[in-house]
Amino acid sequence: MRVLVVDDEPLARERLAAMLAEIEGTEVVGMAGNGHEALGLVGRLAPDLVLLDIRMPVMDGLEAARHLGELEAPPSVIFCTAFQDHALAAFDANAVDYLVKPVRDERLRAALDKARRLNGAQAREIGRAIEPGRARTHLCARVRGSLVLVPIADIDYLLAEDKYVVVHHTKGEVLIEEPLKSLEDEFEGRFVRIHRNCLVALAKLSGLTRAPDGRLFANVEGVTAKLEVSRRNLPALRRLVRSL
């Protein structure tokens, strides 16, 4: 079993790697200090299992697991945590194992045996089941089999097209398969709806412009595309712009 160890504490990573080295049939293929680094390594190393710390900077383990679930063949996930709290019941409910720090050898071996029987696709719902309503720090897109992460702070606007949403951000654009309404709900206060098919980053909204034909368009910092405001969304948007 190929294992990726993810923990923001170097000593914890080294200890887990040393323990795994003593278990027959297990190979540590890489280590990472946060969820964002882990997602990049998963694409290159293709581990069978990811040992994920929960509380980490940049991106924590819960969000990383949600993104891993977007892969066509996601690895199994075992969480590591220093806190025996209510979240642990959710791990059991989702058939995903967990290790409480400091990790004991016999507990690690049992978790690995369980991981061999798990379907990695179960990672898709982990974050939602444990902390419903918890907003992500990144959106994740699959591009040619790899994961591309877009920080929420870098997004200019979200545009629905057919069954996809085009994420327009500071470095380009990617497609994701998530309903625009669910994104609006998850990131309430971060984006504002200007049209039935468009959400704009509130932090980048700078005003409104009226065209000669009377139509109104949202001004978004750094964006040259014309983003039309619908009549239905105009009153609320005008009130919002006045408060900026």
N, C-alpha and C positions, 0 to 999 in steps of 0.2 A: 504494500500500500504506500503510495507516494503522498507525503504529508507536507503541507505548508503551515508554518508556525507564525502566528500573528499576535504580537504583544508590544506595547509601547515601552516596556521595561526590558532593557538588554539582558539583565540577569535572569529574568523570568523566561525569556526566549531560549537562552543558553541551557537553562535547567531542563526545560521541556525537550529540547533537542537531544540532550544527553540521555534523558530517560527513554526517548523514542529509539535511540541508537541501540539500546539494550533489548529491544523487542524484535524478535525474529519476523521477517517479512515486512518490516516497516522501514521506509527510507525518507529522511528529511530532505526535500528537494529545494527548500528555500525558506527565508524568514523575512518578515516585514514588521514595521513599527506602527502601522495604522491601517485602517480599512482601505484607504485610497491606494497605498502602496501594494496592498494585497491583491486588489483587483487587477492591477497591472501585471503582477507576477503570475496570477492564475492563467491569464491568456498565453503567457510564454512557457510556463512550466507544466500546465495541465495536471495538477495534483488530483488525487482521488479524494482527499480529505483536507479540509482547512480547520485548524484549531484556532478559534477566534476569541481574543480577549473582548470584553464588552465595552469597557470604558477606555477610550483612546482619543487622542486629539485628531483634528482634521476630519476623520470619519470614524465613527465607532463601529463596533462589531454588528450591531443590529441592522444598521443601514447597509453595511457591506454585504450581509447575508441576503438582504432584499435584492440587491443588485446582482449577486451571484445567481439568484433564481431566474434571471433573465437569459442566462446562457442556455444554449440548446441542450447541453449535457453538463449541468452544474455539478460540482463536487459535493460530497456530503459535508455537513458542518457540525462541529462540536464546539460549544461555547465554553469559555473559561471565565469565571467570575469570582470576585472576593466577597460577594454579598449573597447570603442565603435569604432572599426576599420573595415577594409574591410572584416575581417573574419566573421563578423556577418551575412553578406548576404549568406555566404556558409551554415550557420546553417539552415537558412530558406529554402534554396534550397534542403537540405537533410531532411527536415521535423523534425529536431531536435531543441528543444527549447533552449534558453539560458537566463541567468539572469545577469544583470549588477549590480555590487556592487556599493553602498550598496543595498542589496536586499530589496525590498518593499514587504509587506505582500500580497497585492492584486496581485502583479506580480508573486509571488511564487505560490499562489493558482491557478492562470491561467495556469502557467507552469505545475503544477501537473495534472490539468484537461486535458491538451494536452497530457501529458506523458501517461495517461491511454489509449489513443487511438493510441499510436505509436507502431510499431513493433520493438522490440529491435534489430533485425537482421540488421537494417539500420546502426548500429554503425560500421559495417565492413568497410565501405568506407569513414567514416568521415574524418580521417586523410589525406587520399589521396586527397579528394575533397577540403579541406581547404588549405593544403600546399603540393601540388604535388611535388614529388622529395625529400621530407624531410625524411632523413634516421632515422630509429629507433635506440634506444639504446639497445634494446633486441630483440631476436627472441622468438616466443611463440609457444609452442607445446601443443597439447591436449594429456594427459596421463590419461587413465581411468576416463575420464570425468572432470578432473581438468586441469588447466593451469600451465604449467611449463615454467618459463622465463629463458632464457640463455643470459647473457650479451654479447654483441658483442665482447668486449675485452677478453672474456674467450674462444672464438671459435678458434680452431686450424685449422680445414679445413671443407669444405662442400663437400659432395659426393653424386651425383645423382644416385639413384637406382630406376628403373622403374618410377612410377609417384611421388615418394617421394624424398626428399633430407635428407640425414642423417647428422645431425649437430654434429660433433665431438668436444667436448669441454673439459675443464680441469677436469670436474667432471663426465664425461661419454658421453652418446650420446642420442639424441632424433630424432624423425622423424617429418618432417614438410611437408605440401603439398603446396610448392611454387616452381615455376620454377627456376632453377639455374641461368638462364639468367637474370631474374628480380632481383635476389639477387645481381648478379654481377653489374648490373646497379645502384641499390640503394646504394650499399656500395663501389662504385668506389673509389679506393685509399686505401681501407682497406683490400681488397682481390685481389689475382692475379690468373688468370686461368693458370693451368699447363696441363690440359687435358680437353677434351670436357665434362667430367663428374666430374671435380674436381676444386674447388677454395681453395686456401691456404691463411691463414692470413699473410699479408705482414710483419707485425711486428714480426712474428715467423719464417719466412723463413731465414735459415742460410747458404744455399749453395746448391750445387748439387753433387751427387755421381754417378760415372759411374760403372755399374756392369760388370762382366767379359764378358757377351754377348754383351756389347756395349750399353745397355739401360741406360738411365739416370733417376735418382730419386731425388725428392726434399727432402732436409733435413729440417725438421720442429722441432723446439725446443719442447722437451717433448713427441714427437711422435715416436713410434717404427714401425708403419705401413709403408710399402713401397708404396710411392706415385709416380707413374711413370709419367714422363714428355713426352708429345706427340711431335712428330717431328714438327708439326705445331706450337706449342707454345714455342718450344725450343729457337729460336733466340731472341725473345723478353724477355724471362726469363733470358737468359744469360746476356743480356744487363742490366737487372734489378739487377741481383746478383752482377755484377761488381760495381754497384753504391752503394751497401749496405755498 
